[in-house]
Amino acid sequence: MPTQADADRGAVKFPGITVAQLTEGKKLYEDNCGSCHALINPKSESENEWTKMVPVMSQKVNNKAGTQVLDANEQDLILKYVLVMHDAK
């Protein structure tokens, strides 16, 4: 579960990010990304790879569902979550 320390660290890249936003990003990541494949450890991919991968995978989720499951805001929350967790110690 994301902590205030994660939000504080994340605020360097994403000013104003909150624990609630990170928690929502985590839930979206687990519920949507984990519905098709095993979850990828945020540390296992570079920031650049995550930035490329999240939009592509979000579109795949939407295509699979036949509707817009993930909107731009939800995609952004997933990306912020994985990038903040990527930088966790």
PDB file of N, CA, C and O in Angstrom:
ATOM      1  N   MET A   1       0.846  -1.168   0.000  1.00  0.00           N
ATOM      2  CA  MET A   1       0.000   0.000   0.000  1.00  0.00           C
ATOM      3  C   MET A   1       0.896   1.237   0.000  1.00  0.00           C
ATOM      4  O   MET A   1       1.826   1.324   0.802  1.00  0.00           O
ATOM      5  N   PRO A   2       0.631   2.180  -0.878  1.00  0.00           N
ATOM      6  CA  PRO A   2       1.431   3.404  -0.889  1.00  0.00           C
ATOM      7  C   PRO A   2       1.336   4.154   0.438  1.00  0.00           C
ATOM      8  O   PRO A   2       0.309   4.133   1.117  1.00  0.00           O
ATOM      9  N   THR A   3       2.419   4.805   0.778  1.00  0.00           N
ATOM     10  CA  THR A   3       2.508   5.537   2.037  1.00  0.00           C
ATOM     11  C   THR A   3       2.732   7.022   1.776  1.00  0.00           C
ATOM     12  O   THR A   3       2.921   7.446   0.636  1.00  0.00           O
ATOM     13  N   GLN A   4       2.708   7.796   2.848  1.00  0.00           N
ATOM     14  CA  GLN A   4       3.001   9.223   2.719  1.00  0.00           C
ATOM     15  C   GLN A   4       4.429   9.426   2.216  1.00  0.00           C
ATOM     16  O   GLN A   4       4.696  10.369   1.471  1.00  0.00           O
ATOM     17  N   ALA A   5       5.339   8.555   2.615  1.00  0.00           N
ATOM     18  CA  ALA A   5       6.719   8.654   2.123  1.00  0.00           C
ATOM     19  C   ALA A   5       6.765   8.485   0.604  1.00  0.00           C
ATOM     20  O   ALA A   5       7.545   9.156  -0.070  1.00  0.00           O
ATOM     21  N   ASP A   6       5.938   7.598   0.068  1.00  0.00           N
ATOM     22  CA  ASP A   6       5.864   7.427  -1.387  1.00  0.00           C
ATOM     23  C   ASP A   6       5.325   8.695  -2.040  1.00  0.00           C
ATOM     24  O   ASP A   6       5.857   9.149  -3.053  1.00  0.00           O
ATOM     25  N   ALA A   7       4.270   9.266  -1.461  1.00  0.00           N
ATOM     26  CA  ALA A   7       3.699  10.499  -2.010  1.00  0.00           C
ATOM     27  C   ALA A   7       4.709  11.641  -1.942  1.00  0.00           C
ATOM     28  O   ALA A   7       4.822  12.434  -2.877  1.00  0.00           O
ATOM     29  N   ASP A   8       5.439  11.719  -0.840  1.00  0.00           N
ATOM     30  CA  ASP A   8       6.456  12.772  -0.702  1.00  0.00           C
ATOM     31  C   ASP A   8       7.540  12.610  -1.764  1.00  0.00           C
ATOM     32  O   ASP A   8       7.960  13.591  -2.378  1.00  0.00           O
ATOM     33  N   ARG A   9       7.991  11.386  -1.979  1.00  0.00           N
ATOM     34  CA  ARG A   9       8.998  11.116  -2.996  1.00  0.00           C
ATOM     35  C   ARG A   9       8.444  11.405  -4.389  1.00  0.00           C
ATOM     36  O   ARG A   9       9.125  11.985  -5.234  1.00  0.00           O
ATOM     37  N   GLY A  10       7.217  10.999  -4.608  1.00  0.00           N
ATOM     38  CA  GLY A  10       6.579  11.207  -5.898  1.00  0.00           C
ATOM     39  C   GLY A  10       6.311  12.667  -6.219  1.00  0.00           C
ATOM     40  O   GLY A  10       6.235  13.047  -7.387  1.00  0.00           O
ATOM     41  N   ALA A  11       6.169  13.490  -5.179  1.00  0.00           N
ATOM     42  CA  ALA A  11       5.871  14.915  -5.383  1.00  0.00           C
ATOM     43  C   ALA A  11       7.011  15.640  -6.094  1.00  0.00           C
ATOM     44  O   ALA A  11       6.810  16.723  -6.643  1.00  0.00           O
ATOM     45  N   VAL A  12       8.201  15.051  -6.086  1.00  0.00           N
ATOM     46  CA  VAL A  12       9.321  15.649  -6.816  1.00  0.00           C
ATOM     47  C   VAL A  12       9.009  15.644  -8.319  1.00  0.00           C
ATOM     48  O   VAL A  12       9.262  16.631  -9.010  1.00  0.00           O
ATOM     49  N   LYS A  13       8.462  14.537  -8.820  1.00  0.00           N
ATOM     50  CA  LYS A  13       8.099  14.418 -10.233  1.00  0.00           C
ATOM     51  C   LYS A  13       6.686  14.915 -10.503  1.00  0.00           C
ATOM     52  O   LYS A  13       6.403  15.498 -11.550  1.00  0.00           O
ATOM     53  N   PHE A  14       5.815  14.675  -9.545  1.00  0.00           N
ATOM     54  CA  PHE A  14       4.394  14.964  -9.721  1.00  0.00           C
ATOM     55  C   PHE A  14       3.905  15.817  -8.547  1.00  0.00           C
ATOM     56  O   PHE A  14       3.291  15.296  -7.615  1.00  0.00           O
ATOM     57  N   PRO A  15       4.174  17.118  -8.589  1.00  0.00           N
ATOM     58  CA  PRO A  15       3.792  17.987  -7.470  1.00  0.00           C
ATOM     59  C   PRO A  15       2.311  17.826  -7.102  1.00  0.00           C
ATOM     60  O   PRO A  15       1.431  17.812  -7.963  1.00  0.00           O
ATOM     61  N   GLY A  16       2.074  17.706  -5.809  1.00  0.00           N
ATOM     62  CA  GLY A  16       0.712  17.589  -5.308  1.00  0.00           C
ATOM     63  C   GLY A  16       0.151  16.182  -5.282  1.00  0.00           C
ATOM     64  O   GLY A  16      -0.992  15.991  -4.866  1.00  0.00           O
ATOM     65  N   ILE A  17       0.921  15.184  -5.716  1.00  0.00           N
ATOM     66  CA  ILE A  17       0.410  13.811  -5.718  1.00  0.00           C
ATOM     67  C   ILE A  17       0.119  13.381  -4.279  1.00  0.00           C
ATOM     68  O   ILE A  17       0.846  13.736  -3.352  1.00  0.00           O
ATOM     69  N   THR A  18      -0.946  12.620  -4.114  1.00  0.00           N
ATOM     70  CA  THR A  18      -1.385  12.216  -2.782  1.00  0.00           C
ATOM     71  C   THR A  18      -1.315  10.696  -2.618  1.00  0.00           C
ATOM     72  O   THR A  18      -1.214   9.946  -3.589  1.00  0.00           O
ATOM     73  N   VAL A  19      -1.372  10.275  -1.365  1.00  0.00           N
ATOM     74  CA  VAL A  19      -1.435   8.841  -1.075  1.00  0.00           C
ATOM     75  C   VAL A  19      -2.700   8.254  -1.707  1.00  0.00           C
ATOM     76  O   VAL A  19      -2.670   7.144  -2.237  1.00  0.00           O
ATOM     77  N   ALA A  20      -3.806   8.992  -1.654  1.00  0.00           N
ATOM     78  CA  ALA A  20      -5.062   8.506  -2.234  1.00  0.00           C
ATOM     79  C   ALA A  20      -4.925   8.283  -3.735  1.00  0.00           C
ATOM     80  O   ALA A  20      -5.444   7.295  -4.257  1.00  0.00           O
ATOM     81  N   GLN A  21      -4.239   9.178  -4.438  1.00  0.00           N
ATOM     82  CA  GLN A  21      -4.031   9.008  -5.877  1.00  0.00           C
ATOM     83  C   GLN A  21      -3.148   7.796  -6.163  1.00  0.00           C
ATOM     84  O   GLN A  21      -3.421   7.024  -7.082  1.00  0.00           O
ATOM     85  N   LEU A  22      -2.098   7.634  -5.378  1.00  0.00           N
ATOM     86  CA  LEU A  22      -1.226   6.469  -5.560  1.00  0.00           C
ATOM     87  C   LEU A  22      -1.971   5.178  -5.264  1.00  0.00           C
ATOM     88  O   LEU A  22      -1.778   4.175  -5.951  1.00  0.00           O
ATOM     89  N   THR A  23      -2.817   5.197  -4.249  1.00  0.00           N
ATOM     90  CA  THR A  23      -3.602   4.014  -3.902  1.00  0.00           C
ATOM     91  C   THR A  23      -4.576   3.670  -5.018  1.00  0.00           C
ATOM     92  O   THR A  23      -4.753   2.500  -5.357  1.00  0.00           O
ATOM     93  N   GLU A  24      -5.207   4.691  -5.588  1.00  0.00           N
ATOM     94  CA  GLU A  24      -6.111   4.457  -6.711  1.00  0.00           C
ATOM     95  C   GLU A  24      -5.338   3.929  -7.921  1.00  0.00           C
ATOM     96  O   GLU A  24      -5.811   3.025  -8.610  1.00  0.00           O
ATOM     97  N   GLY A  25      -4.159   4.484  -8.181  1.00  0.00           N
ATOM     98  CA  GLY A  25      -3.321   3.995  -9.277  1.00  0.00           C
ATOM     99  C   GLY A  25      -2.942   2.539  -9.083  1.00  0.00           C
ATOM    100  O   GLY A  25      -2.936   1.755 -10.032  1.00  0.00           O
ATOM    101  N   LYS A  26      -2.625   2.185  -7.846  1.00  0.00           N
ATOM    102  CA  LYS A  26      -2.276   0.795  -7.521  1.00  0.00           C
ATOM    103  C   LYS A  26      -3.459  -0.130  -7.793  1.00  0.00           C
ATOM    104  O   LYS A  26      -3.302  -1.188  -8.403  1.00  0.00           O
ATOM    105  N   LYS A  27      -4.645   0.277  -7.336  1.00  0.00           N
ATOM    106  CA  LYS A  27      -5.838  -0.544  -7.540  1.00  0.00           C
ATOM    107  C   LYS A  27      -6.133  -0.706  -9.032  1.00  0.00           C
ATOM    108  O   LYS A  27      -6.428  -1.808  -9.494  1.00  0.00           O
ATOM    109  N   LEU A  28      -6.053   0.392  -9.782  1.00  0.00           N
ATOM    110  CA  LEU A  28      -6.279   0.322 -11.226  1.00  0.00           C
ATOM    111  C   LEU A  28      -5.250  -0.584 -11.896  1.00  0.00           C
ATOM    112  O   LEU A  28      -5.591  -1.378 -12.773  1.00  0.00           O
ATOM    113  N   TYR A  29      -3.997  -0.462 -11.480  1.00  0.00           N
ATOM    114  CA  TYR A  29      -2.919  -1.295 -12.022  1.00  0.00           C
ATOM    115  C   TYR A  29      -3.209  -2.773 -11.757  1.00  0.00           C
ATOM    116  O   TYR A  29      -3.142  -3.601 -12.666  1.00  0.00           O
ATOM    117  N   GLU A  30      -3.525  -3.088 -10.521  1.00  0.00           N
ATOM    118  CA  GLU A  30      -3.772  -4.483 -10.161  1.00  0.00           C
ATOM    119  C   GLU A  30      -5.014  -5.039 -10.851  1.00  0.00           C
ATOM    120  O   GLU A  30      -4.988  -6.149 -11.383  1.00  0.00           O
ATOM    121  N   ASP A  31      -6.097  -4.271 -10.841  1.00  0.00           N
ATOM    122  CA  ASP A  31      -7.364  -4.751 -11.397  1.00  0.00           C
ATOM    123  C   ASP A  31      -7.319  -4.897 -12.918  1.00  0.00           C
ATOM    124  O   ASP A  31      -7.867  -5.853 -13.467  1.00  0.00           O
ATOM    125  N   ASN A  32      -6.674  -3.962 -13.592  1.00  0.00           N
ATOM    126  CA  ASN A  32      -6.698  -3.968 -15.054  1.00  0.00           C
ATOM    127  C   ASN A  32      -5.498  -4.688 -15.652  1.00  0.00           C
ATOM    128  O   ASN A  32      -5.661  -5.562 -16.503  1.00  0.00           O
ATOM    129  N   CYS A  33      -4.315  -4.337 -15.224  1.00  0.00           N
ATOM    130  CA  CYS A  33      -3.118  -4.968 -15.794  1.00  0.00           C
ATOM    131  C   CYS A  33      -3.043  -6.440 -15.379  1.00  0.00           C
ATOM    132  O   CYS A  33      -2.651  -7.302 -16.165  1.00  0.00           O
ATOM    133  N   GLY A  34      -3.421  -6.704 -14.145  1.00  0.00           N
ATOM    134  CA  GLY A  34      -3.376  -8.059 -13.634  1.00  0.00           C
ATOM    135  C   GLY A  34      -4.478  -8.952 -14.178  1.00  0.00           C
ATOM    136  O   GLY A  34      -4.476 -10.160 -13.940  1.00  0.00           O
ATOM    137  N   SER A  35      -5.427  -8.362 -14.912  1.00  0.00           N
ATOM    138  CA  SER A  35      -6.510  -9.186 -15.470  1.00  0.00           C
ATOM    139  C   SER A  35      -6.063  -9.971 -16.700  1.00  0.00           C
ATOM    140  O   SER A  35      -6.715 -10.939 -17.092  1.00  0.00           O
ATOM    141  N   CYS A  36      -4.940  -9.550 -17.318  1.00  0.00           N
ATOM    142  CA  CYS A  36      -4.469 -10.222 -18.534  1.00  0.00           C
ATOM    143  C   CYS A  36      -3.155 -10.977 -18.339  1.00  0.00           C
ATOM    144  O   CYS A  36      -2.892 -11.962 -19.027  1.00  0.00           O
ATOM    145  N   HIS A  37      -2.343 -10.515 -17.408  1.00  0.00           N
ATOM    146  CA  HIS A  37      -1.023 -11.129 -17.216  1.00  0.00           C
ATOM    147  C   HIS A  37      -0.535 -10.863 -15.801  1.00  0.00           C
ATOM    148  O   HIS A  37      -1.129 -10.075 -15.065  1.00  0.00           O
ATOM    149  N   ALA A  38       0.542 -11.522 -15.434  1.00  0.00           N
ATOM    150  CA  ALA A  38       1.142 -11.292 -14.117  1.00  0.00           C
ATOM    151  C   ALA A  38       1.605  -9.841 -14.032  1.00  0.00           C
ATOM    152  O   ALA A  38       2.087  -9.267 -15.009  1.00  0.00           O
ATOM    153  N   LEU A  39       1.452  -9.269 -12.859  1.00  0.00           N
ATOM    154  CA  LEU A  39       1.872  -7.882 -12.671  1.00  0.00           C
ATOM    155  C   LEU A  39       3.391  -7.775 -12.754  1.00  0.00           C
ATOM    156  O   LEU A  39       4.122  -8.638 -12.268  1.00  0.00           O
ATOM    157  N   ILE A  40       3.832  -6.717 -13.367  1.00  0.00           N
ATOM    158  CA  ILE A  40       5.261  -6.457 -13.523  1.00  0.00           C
ATOM    159  C   ILE A  40       5.727  -5.587 -12.367  1.00  0.00           C
ATOM    160  O   ILE A  40       5.090  -4.587 -12.036  1.00  0.00           O
ATOM    161  N   ASN A  41       6.831  -5.968 -11.761  1.00  0.00           N
ATOM    162  CA  ASN A  41       7.403  -5.152 -10.691  1.00  0.00           C
ATOM    163  C   ASN A  41       7.769  -3.796 -11.269  1.00  0.00           C
ATOM    164  O   ASN A  41       8.487  -3.733 -12.268  1.00  0.00           O
ATOM    165  N   PRO A  42       7.293  -2.700 -10.664  1.00  0.00           N
ATOM    166  CA  PRO A  42       7.614  -1.373 -11.201  1.00  0.00           C
ATOM    167  C   PRO A  42       9.111  -1.117 -11.394  1.00  0.00           C
ATOM    168  O   PRO A  42       9.497  -0.337 -12.266  1.00  0.00           O
ATOM    169  N   LYS A  43       9.943  -1.758 -10.601  1.00  0.00           N
ATOM    170  CA  LYS A  43      11.387  -1.563 -10.710  1.00  0.00           C
ATOM    171  C   LYS A  43      11.998  -2.304 -11.902  1.00  0.00           C
ATOM    172  O   LYS A  43      13.136  -2.032 -12.283  1.00  0.00           O
ATOM    173  N   SER A  44      11.249  -3.234 -12.487  1.00  0.00           N
ATOM    174  CA  SER A  44      11.818  -4.082 -13.537  1.00  0.00           C
ATOM    175  C   SER A  44      11.894  -3.400 -14.903  1.00  0.00           C
ATOM    176  O   SER A  44      12.575  -3.890 -15.803  1.00  0.00           O
ATOM    177  N   GLU A  45      11.207  -2.285 -15.060  1.00  0.00           N
ATOM    178  CA  GLU A  45      11.229  -1.549 -16.327  1.00  0.00           C
ATOM    179  C   GLU A  45      11.737  -0.135 -16.066  1.00  0.00           C
ATOM    180  O   GLU A  45      11.578   0.397 -14.967  1.00  0.00           O
ATOM    181  N   SER A  46      12.339   0.459 -17.065  1.00  0.00           N
ATOM    182  CA  SER A  46      12.811   1.842 -16.923  1.00  0.00           C
ATOM    183  C   SER A  46      11.622   2.805 -16.958  1.00  0.00           C
ATOM    184  O   SER A  46      10.525   2.447 -17.387  1.00  0.00           O
ATOM    185  N   GLU A  47      11.861   4.010 -16.506  1.00  0.00           N
ATOM    186  CA  GLU A  47      10.819   5.031 -16.560  1.00  0.00           C
ATOM    187  C   GLU A  47      10.366   5.241 -18.007  1.00  0.00           C
ATOM    188  O   GLU A  47       9.175   5.390 -18.281  1.00  0.00           O
ATOM    189  N   ASN A  48      11.315   5.250 -18.905  1.00  0.00           N
ATOM    190  CA  ASN A  48      10.998   5.416 -20.324  1.00  0.00           C
ATOM    191  C   ASN A  48      10.116   4.276 -20.828  1.00  0.00           C
ATOM    192  O   ASN A  48       9.164   4.514 -21.571  1.00  0.00           O
ATOM    193  N   GLU A  49      10.422   3.047 -20.432  1.00  0.00           N
ATOM    194  CA  GLU A  49       9.611   1.897 -20.857  1.00  0.00           C
ATOM    195  C   GLU A  49       8.198   1.986 -20.299  1.00  0.00           C
ATOM    196  O   GLU A  49       7.233   1.724 -21.017  1.00  0.00           O
ATOM    197  N   TRP A  50       8.065   2.354 -19.028  1.00  0.00           N
ATOM    198  CA  TRP A  50       6.733   2.493 -18.436  1.00  0.00           C
ATOM    199  C   TRP A  50       5.934   3.561 -19.174  1.00  0.00           C
ATOM    200  O   TRP A  50       4.744   3.384 -19.436  1.00  0.00           O
ATOM    201  N   THR A  51       6.588   4.661 -19.505  1.00  0.00           N
ATOM    202  CA  THR A  51       5.908   5.758 -20.189  1.00  0.00           C
ATOM    203  C   THR A  51       5.379   5.313 -21.546  1.00  0.00           C
ATOM    204  O   THR A  51       4.337   5.793 -21.991  1.00  0.00           O
ATOM    205  N   LYS A  52       6.080   4.411 -22.200  1.00  0.00           N
ATOM    206  CA  LYS A  52       5.625   3.855 -23.481  1.00  0.00           C
ATOM    207  C   LYS A  52       4.582   2.756 -23.282  1.00  0.00           C
ATOM    208  O   LYS A  52       3.609   2.670 -24.031  1.00  0.00           O
ATOM    209  N   MET A  53       4.794   1.921 -22.270  1.00  0.00           N
ATOM    210  CA  MET A  53       3.995   0.717 -22.083  1.00  0.00           C
ATOM    211  C   MET A  53       2.579   0.995 -21.566  1.00  0.00           C
ATOM    212  O   MET A  53       1.622   0.382 -22.039  1.00  0.00           O
ATOM    213  N   VAL A  54       2.438   1.898 -20.616  1.00  0.00           N
ATOM    214  CA  VAL A  54       1.126   2.111 -19.989  1.00  0.00           C
ATOM    215  C   VAL A  54       0.062   2.532 -21.011  1.00  0.00           C
ATOM    216  O   VAL A  54      -1.032   1.969 -20.989  1.00  0.00           O
ATOM    217  N   PRO A  55       0.327   3.487 -21.900  1.00  0.00           N
ATOM    218  CA  PRO A  55      -0.717   3.835 -22.881  1.00  0.00           C
ATOM    219  C   PRO A  55      -1.088   2.670 -23.810  1.00  0.00           C
ATOM    220  O   PRO A  55      -2.260   2.480 -24.132  1.00  0.00           O
ATOM    221  N   VAL A  56      -0.097   1.902 -24.231  1.00  0.00           N
ATOM    222  CA  VAL A  56      -0.356   0.766 -25.119  1.00  0.00           C
ATOM    223  C   VAL A  56      -1.198  -0.288 -24.397  1.00  0.00           C
ATOM    224  O   VAL A  56      -2.170  -0.800 -24.953  1.00  0.00           O
ATOM    225  N   MET A  57      -0.827  -0.604 -23.176  1.00  0.00           N
ATOM    226  CA  MET A  57      -1.554  -1.619 -22.419  1.00  0.00           C
ATOM    227  C   MET A  57      -2.951  -1.131 -22.033  1.00  0.00           C
ATOM    228  O   MET A  57      -3.896  -1.919 -22.003  1.00  0.00           O
ATOM    229  N   SER A  58      -3.084   0.146 -21.741  1.00  0.00           N
ATOM    230  CA  SER A  58      -4.407   0.704 -21.422  1.00  0.00           C
ATOM    231  C   SER A  58      -5.336   0.551 -22.622  1.00  0.00           C
ATOM    232  O   SER A  58      -6.509   0.211 -22.466  1.00  0.00           O
ATOM    233  N   GLN A  59      -4.818   0.798 -23.799  1.00  0.00           N
ATOM    234  CA  GLN A  59      -5.628   0.637 -25.008  1.00  0.00           C
ATOM    235  C   GLN A  59      -6.016  -0.824 -25.209  1.00  0.00           C
ATOM    236  O   GLN A  59      -7.127  -1.118 -25.648  1.00  0.00           O
ATOM    237  N   LYS A  60      -5.106  -1.736 -24.890  1.00  0.00           N
ATOM    238  CA  LYS A  60      -5.426  -3.166 -25.003  1.00  0.00           C
ATOM    239  C   LYS A  60      -6.548  -3.546 -24.052  1.00  0.00           C
ATOM    240  O   LYS A  60      -7.433  -4.320 -24.417  1.00  0.00           O
ATOM    241  N   VAL A  61      -6.522  -3.008 -22.824  1.00  0.00           N
ATOM    242  CA  VAL A  61      -7.600  -3.275 -21.859  1.00  0.00           C
ATOM    243  C   VAL A  61      -8.919  -2.780 -22.426  1.00  0.00           C
ATOM    244  O   VAL A  61      -9.926  -3.487 -22.383  1.00  0.00           O
ATOM    245  N   ASN A  62      -8.912  -1.563 -22.957  1.00  0.00           N
ATOM    246  CA  ASN A  62     -10.137  -0.995 -23.524  1.00  0.00           C
ATOM    247  C   ASN A  62     -10.624  -1.807 -24.724  1.00  0.00           C
ATOM    248  O   ASN A  62     -11.821  -2.055 -24.866  1.00  0.00           O
ATOM    249  N   ASN A  63      -9.699  -2.218 -25.578  1.00  0.00           N
ATOM    250  CA  ASN A  63     -10.086  -3.022 -26.751  1.00  0.00           C
ATOM    251  C   ASN A  63     -10.665  -4.368 -26.338  1.00  0.00           C
ATOM    252  O   ASN A  63     -11.655  -4.830 -26.905  1.00  0.00           O
ATOM    253  N   LYS A  64     -10.040  -4.989 -25.350  1.00  0.00           N
ATOM    254  CA  LYS A  64     -10.513  -6.300 -24.877  1.00  0.00           C
ATOM    255  C   LYS A  64     -11.928  -6.189 -24.323  1.00  0.00           C
ATOM    256  O   LYS A  64     -12.764  -7.064 -24.549  1.00  0.00           O
ATOM    257  N   ALA A  65     -12.188  -5.105 -23.595  1.00  0.00           N
ATOM    258  CA  ALA A  65     -13.503  -4.921 -22.994  1.00  0.00           C
ATOM    259  C   ALA A  65     -14.546  -4.454 -24.007  1.00  0.00           C
ATOM    260  O   ALA A  65     -15.748  -4.599 -23.784  1.00  0.00           O
ATOM    261  N   GLY A  66     -14.077  -3.895 -25.116  1.00  0.00           N
ATOM    262  CA  GLY A  66     -15.012  -3.379 -26.105  1.00  0.00           C
ATOM    263  C   GLY A  66     -15.614  -2.049 -25.707  1.00  0.00           C
ATOM    264  O   GLY A  66     -16.596  -1.600 -26.298  1.00  0.00           O
ATOM    265  N   THR A  67     -15.029  -1.423 -24.711  1.00  0.00           N
ATOM    266  CA  THR A  67     -15.490  -0.125 -24.223  1.00  0.00           C
ATOM    267  C   THR A  67     -14.337   0.563 -23.517  1.00  0.00           C
ATOM    268  O   THR A  67     -13.286  -0.038 -23.293  1.00  0.00           O
ATOM    269  N   GLN A  68     -14.536   1.825 -23.166  1.00  0.00           N
ATOM    270  CA  GLN A  68     -13.464   2.540 -22.477  1.00  0.00           C
ATOM    271  C   GLN A  68     -13.503   2.213 -20.989  1.00  0.00           C
ATOM    272  O   GLN A  68     -14.280   2.792 -20.230  1.00  0.00           O
ATOM    273  N   VAL A  69     -12.660   1.285 -20.593  1.00  0.00           N
ATOM    274  CA  VAL A  69     -12.519   0.894 -19.192  1.00  0.00           C
ATOM    275  C   VAL A  69     -11.622   1.901 -18.485  1.00  0.00           C
ATOM    276  O   VAL A  69     -11.917   2.351 -17.378  1.00  0.00           O
ATOM    277  N   LEU A  70     -10.524   2.243 -19.146  1.00  0.00           N
ATOM    278  CA  LEU A  70      -9.552   3.181 -18.578  1.00  0.00           C
ATOM    279  C   LEU A  70      -9.580   4.481 -19.370  1.00  0.00           C
ATOM    280  O   LEU A  70      -9.297   4.496 -20.568  1.00  0.00           O
ATOM    281  N   ASP A  71      -9.925   5.577 -18.686  1.00  0.00           N
ATOM    282  CA  ASP A  71      -9.870   6.871 -19.353  1.00  0.00           C
ATOM    283  C   ASP A  71      -8.489   7.489 -19.137  1.00  0.00           C
ATOM    284  O   ASP A  71      -7.636   6.896 -18.477  1.00  0.00           O
ATOM    285  N   ALA A  72      -8.275   8.658 -19.685  1.00  0.00           N
ATOM    286  CA  ALA A  72      -6.958   9.302 -19.624  1.00  0.00           C
ATOM    287  C   ALA A  72      -6.520   9.556 -18.183  1.00  0.00           C
ATOM    288  O   ALA A  72      -5.340   9.402 -17.865  1.00  0.00           O
ATOM    289  N   ASN A  73      -7.436   9.935 -17.317  1.00  0.00           N
ATOM    290  CA  ASN A  73      -7.097  10.190 -15.921  1.00  0.00           C
ATOM    291  C   ASN A  73      -6.665   8.903 -15.214  1.00  0.00           C
ATOM    292  O   ASN A  73      -5.695   8.901 -14.455  1.00  0.00           O
ATOM    293  N   GLU A  74      -7.381   7.824 -15.465  1.00  0.00           N
ATOM    294  CA  GLU A  74      -7.040   6.549 -14.839  1.00  0.00           C
ATOM    295  C   GLU A  74      -5.708   6.023 -15.369  1.00  0.00           C
ATOM    296  O   GLU A  74      -4.908   5.474 -14.611  1.00  0.00           O
ATOM    297  N   GLN A  75      -5.477   6.188 -16.639  1.00  0.00           N
ATOM    298  CA  GLN A  75      -4.188   5.808 -17.225  1.00  0.00           C
ATOM    299  C   GLN A  75      -3.068   6.607 -16.565  1.00  0.00           C
ATOM    300  O   GLN A  75      -2.009   6.060 -16.261  1.00  0.00           O
ATOM    301  N   ASP A  76      -3.297   7.886 -16.347  1.00  0.00           N
ATOM    302  CA  ASP A  76      -2.317   8.747 -15.697  1.00  0.00           C
ATOM    303  C   ASP A  76      -2.039   8.289 -14.262  1.00  0.00           C
ATOM    304  O   ASP A  76      -0.892   8.310 -13.815  1.00  0.00           O
ATOM    305  N   LEU A  77      -3.076   7.879 -13.549  1.00  0.00           N
ATOM    306  CA  LEU A  77      -2.886   7.393 -12.180  1.00  0.00           C
ATOM    307  C   LEU A  77      -2.043   6.113 -12.165  1.00  0.00           C
ATOM    308  O   LEU A  77      -1.187   5.945 -11.296  1.00  0.00           O
ATOM    309  N   ILE A  78      -2.280   5.221 -13.113  1.00  0.00           N
ATOM    310  CA  ILE A  78      -1.474   4.003 -13.198  1.00  0.00           C
ATOM    311  C   ILE A  78      -0.019   4.366 -13.463  1.00  0.00           C
ATOM    312  O   ILE A  78       0.882   3.861 -12.794  1.00  0.00           O
ATOM    313  N   LEU A  79       0.209   5.234 -14.430  1.00  0.00           N
ATOM    314  CA  LEU A  79       1.573   5.622 -14.771  1.00  0.00           C
ATOM    315  C   LEU A  79       2.269   6.271 -13.585  1.00  0.00           C
ATOM    316  O   LEU A  79       3.421   5.950 -13.291  1.00  0.00           O
ATOM    317  N   LYS A  80       1.593   7.167 -12.910  1.00  0.00           N
ATOM    318  CA  LYS A  80       2.199   7.824 -11.741  1.00  0.00           C
ATOM    319  C   LYS A  80       2.517   6.801 -10.655  1.00  0.00           C
ATOM    320  O   LYS A  80       3.580   6.859 -10.037  1.00  0.00           O
ATOM    321  N   TYR A  81       1.597   5.861 -10.420  1.00  0.00           N
ATOM    322  CA  TYR A  81       1.846   4.828  -9.420  1.00  0.00           C
ATOM    323  C   TYR A  81       3.101   4.029  -9.746  1.00  0.00           C
ATOM    324  O   TYR A  81       3.977   3.881  -8.895  1.00  0.00           O
ATOM    325  N   VAL A  82       3.199   3.507 -10.981  1.00  0.00           N
ATOM    326  CA  VAL A  82       4.350   2.665 -11.294  1.00  0.00           C
ATOM    327  C   VAL A  82       5.652   3.468 -11.292  1.00  0.00           C
ATOM    328  O   VAL A  82       6.698   2.941 -10.911  1.00  0.00           O
ATOM    329  N   LEU A  83       5.601   4.718 -11.707  1.00  0.00           N
ATOM    330  CA  LEU A  83       6.823   5.527 -11.712  1.00  0.00           C
ATOM    331  C   LEU A  83       7.262   5.876 -10.301  1.00  0.00           C
ATOM    332  O   LEU A  83       8.459   5.871 -10.013  1.00  0.00           O
ATOM    333  N   VAL A  84       6.329   6.176  -9.425  1.00  0.00           N
ATOM    334  CA  VAL A  84       6.701   6.459  -8.025  1.00  0.00           C
ATOM    335  C   VAL A  84       7.228   5.200  -7.365  1.00  0.00           C
ATOM    336  O   VAL A  84       8.209   5.257  -6.624  1.00  0.00           O
ATOM    337  N   MET A  85       6.597   4.070  -7.620  1.00  0.00           N
ATOM    338  CA  MET A  85       7.076   2.823  -7.022  1.00  0.00           C
ATOM    339  C   MET A  85       8.388   2.375  -7.648  1.00  0.00           C
ATOM    340  O   MET A  85       9.189   1.703  -6.998  1.00  0.00           O
ATOM    341  N   HIS A  86       8.610   2.738  -8.893  1.00  0.00           N
ATOM    342  CA  HIS A  86       9.894   2.453  -9.555  1.00  0.00           C
ATOM    343  C   HIS A  86      11.041   3.066  -8.782  1.00  0.00           C
ATOM    344  O   HIS A  86      12.121   2.482  -8.691  1.00  0.00           O
ATOM    345  N   ASP A  87      10.812   4.240  -8.225  1.00  0.00           N
ATOM    346  CA  ASP A  87      11.854   4.968  -7.504  1.00  0.00           C
ATOM    347  C   ASP A  87      11.930   4.607  -6.015  1.00  0.00           C
ATOM    348  O   ASP A  87      12.771   5.145  -5.296  1.00  0.00           O
ATOM    349  N   ALA A  88      11.069   3.710  -5.550  1.00  0.00           N
ATOM    350  CA  ALA A  88      11.080   3.325  -4.132  1.00  0.00           C
ATOM    351  C   ALA A  88      12.344   2.543  -3.805  1.00  0.00           C
ATOM    352  O   ALA A  88      12.889   1.838  -4.654  1.00  0.00           O
ATOM    353  N   LYS A  89      12.800   2.675  -2.576  1.00  0.00           N
ATOM    354  CA  LYS A  89      14.011   1.946  -2.146  1.00  0.00           C
ATOM    355  C   LYS A  89      13.693   0.568  -1.697  1.00  0.00           C
ATOM    356  O   LYS A  89      14.591  -0.177  -1.306  1.00  0.00           O
TER     357      LYS A  89
END
